[in-house]
Amino acid sequence: MWQEIRDREAGKLRPNLFSNRIKSTRIQTLKLSNHEDIISPHSGSVNSLQLYLTEGRYLLSGAYDASAVLFDYPVDTGLFVTGSYDHHINVWDNNTTQVVMDFKIPGKVYRTTMSSLATSHVLIAAGTEDVQVRLCDIASGAFAHTLFGHRGLSLNM
C-alpha cells in the first residue's frame, strides 16, 4: 500500500486507479472482527434494526442513505428481507448476497418483518405508505393478504 501512496503522490497513479487499488487490497484482506462493538458503516442515520430471532445470526440495519448492512453472527437463516422507499421488498440469499425474490409494492415500504414463531408458512409482513399491511408469501411469490383497518402509517410490526 505504501508504494501506491508514493506513486500517487508522485503523480504516477491517477486518483481513480489509486482508489480502486486501495479498495481492492482492503477487500482482499478483510477478516471478521473478534470485537463485540458494532461501528456503523452507514453514512446516514440508521432507521431500522432487526435481529432474526429464529436463528439469532444476523443483525440487519437500514439507513437514511439507502444502504442496508448485514452483521454476521454464528447461525445462518439462509435469507434476509429488505423493504425500501423504492416500492420493493427484496428477499436476499445470505450466501450469494443476491436478490432471489422481489415484491413490487404500490408505495414506500416503511417496515418489514417475518414471524419468528411460524412453522407452517413463510410470510413477510410489510407496513407501507398506503396505510395497508401486506403479507407477502415467499413460497408462492405472491401477496397472501392485504390487511385493511389502519388509518395512518404502519411504522411498526
C-alpha positions in Angstrom: 0.0 0.0 0.0 2.8 2.4 0.8 4.1 2.1 -2.8 0.7 3.1 -4.1 0.7 6.1 -1.9 4.2 7.2 -3.1 3.1 6.6 -6.7 0.0 8.7 -6.2 2.0 11.5 -4.5 4.5 11.5 -7.4 1.6 11.7 -9.9 2.3 8.2 -11.4 -1.1 6.9 -10.4 -4.5 8.6 -11.4 -6.9 9.2 -8.4 -9.5 6.6 -9.6 -6.9 3.9 -10.1 -5.3 4.6 -6.7 -8.7 4.4 -5.1 -9.6 1.2 -6.8 -6.3 -0.4 -5.8 -6.7 0.6 -2.2 -10.3 -0.7 -2.1 -9.3 -4.0 -3.7 -6.4 -4.5 -1.3 -8.7 -3.8 1.7 -11.4 -6.2 0.4 -8.9 -9.0 -0.2 -7.5 -8.7 3.4 -10.9 -8.3 5.0 -11.4 -10.5 8.1 -14.2 -10.8 10.6 -13.6 -8.8 13.8 -13.5 -10.5 17.2 -14.7 -7.3 18.8 -18.3 -7.1 20.0 -18.5 -3.3 19.3 -20.5 -2.5 16.2 -19.4 0.5 14.3 -21.9 1.7 11.7 -20.7 1.7 8.1 -23.7 3.9 7.1 -23.2 7.5 6.1 -26.8 8.4 7.1 -28.8 7.8 10.2 -29.9 4.3 11.0 -33.7 3.9 10.6 -34.2 0.3 11.3 -32.6 -2.7 13.1 -33.7 -6.2 13.0 -32.2 -9.3 14.6 -33.6 -12.5 13.2 -34.6 -14.2 16.4 -35.3 -17.7 15.0 -31.7 -18.2 14.2 -30.0 -15.4 16.0 -27.3 -14.9 13.5 -27.9 -11.7 11.5 -28.4 -8.1 12.6 -29.7 -6.1 9.6 -29.6 -2.4 9.7 -31.2 0.1 7.2 -30.3 3.7 7.0 -31.4 7.0 5.6 -28.7 6.9 2.9 -30.5 3.9 1.3 -27.9 1.4 2.5 -28.5 -1.9 4.2 -25.8 -3.6 6.2 -25.8 -7.2 7.4 -23.9 -8.0 10.5 -23.0 -11.7 10.7 -23.4 -13.9 13.7 -22.9 -17.6 14.2 -26.1 -19.2 12.9 -27.4 -18.9 9.3 -31.1 -18.5 8.4 -30.3 -18.6 4.6 -32.1 -15.3 3.8 -33.0 -11.8 4.9 -35.5 -9.3 3.8 -35.3 -5.6 3.0 -38.0 -3.1 2.3 -37.4 0.3 0.7 -38.8 3.6 -0.4 -38.3 2.4 -4.0 -41.6 0.4 -3.5 -39.8 -3.0 -3.4 -39.5 -5.8 -0.8 -36.4 -7.9 -1.6 -35.6 -11.4 -0.3 -31.9 -11.9 -0.3 -29.9 -15.1 -0.3 -27.3 -14.8 2.5 -24.7 -17.0 0.7 -24.7 -15.2 -2.6 -25.9 -11.8 -1.4 -28.2 -11.7 -4.4 -31.9 -10.9 -4.6 -33.9 -14.1 -5.0 -37.4 -12.7 -4.9 -38.7 -9.2 -5.5 -42.2 -8.0 -4.4 -43.4 -4.7 -6.1 -45.5 -2.7 -3.6 -47.7 0.3 -4.6 -46.0 2.7 -2.2 -43.0 3.2 0.1 -42.2 0.3 2.4 -41.6 1.5 5.9 -41.2 -1.8 7.8 -40.8 -5.5 7.1 -40.8 -8.4 9.5 -41.1 -12.1 9.5 -42.6 -14.2 12.3 -40.0 -15.8 14.5 -42.6 -18.5 15.5 -44.1 -19.5 12.2 -43.6 -23.2 11.3 -46.3 -23.6 8.5 -45.7 -20.5 6.4 -43.1 -18.1 5.3 -44.8 -14.7 5.2 -43.4 -11.2 5.2 -45.5 -8.5 6.8 -44.9 -5.1 5.3 -46.0 -1.7 6.6 -46.5 0.6 3.6 -47.2 4.2 2.6 -50.8 3.4 1.6 -51.7 2.5 5.2 -52.3 -1.2 4.4 -50.3 -4.1 5.8 -49.4 -6.5 3.1 -48.5 -10.1 3.7 -46.1 -11.5 1.0 -45.7 -15.2 0.7 -42.1 -16.3 -0.1 -43.2 -19.8 -1.0 -45.5 -18.7 -3.8 -44.0 -15.3 -4.6 -47.5 -13.7 -4.3 -49.3 -11.4 -1.9 -51.2 -13.6 0.5 -53.3 -11.0 2.1 -53.8 -7.2 2.4 -54.9 -6.1 5.8 -57.1 -3.0 5.9 -58.0 -1.1 9.1 -55.2 1.3 9.8 -55.9 5.0 9.1 -52.3 6.0 9.4 -48.9 4.7 8.5 -47.9 1.3 9.8 -44.4 2.0 11.0 -44.1 -0.9 13.4 -44.9 -4.6 13.1 
